[in-house]
């Protein structure tokens, strides 16, 4: 979800045109595969240098294809850290042969 300061930018015609052109470029290159995993189709256009209130009006950051990546939802969420807090708060364990709880350690990329 867009941060409050970026809502107008993401709703604007400049971003919509840029995003559409970038997706078309990626489809022409490799069929629109995720630029991170190259296993799933892209779903989100991601800024490599994140937008901030200071750089959002700099078109070399906000609208440059050089600063964009087309990513699947899974890779984008992992990169942005979405849902990590929910996962950290969940209790996860399994049980050994004697019935004792054994914590499950999540790998970083899960």
C-alpha positions, 0 to 999 in steps of 0.5 A: 500500500502506498505511503500517504505522501505518495498517494497523489503520485501513484494516482497520477497520470505520469506514474500510470503511463510510466508503469504501463510502459515499463510493464510493456517493455518487460513483456517484450523482453522476457514475457513479463517474468519477475526480475528477481526470481524469474519464475513467476510473472511480474505483478508489481512495479517496484522502485529500487531506490524507494520513494521518499518525500524528498525524492518523489518529485525527481523524475530520475528517481520516480519515473525512470525505468532504470529505477524500476523492477517488475516483481511478482507479489511474493518477491515484492512482499519479501523485499518490502518486509510485508507480513514479517511482523505477523510471522514473527508473532506467530508461535511455530513448533513441532514435536520430537519423538518424546512429544516435547515441543521443538521450535521451527526456525523460519529461513530468512527468505520465507 
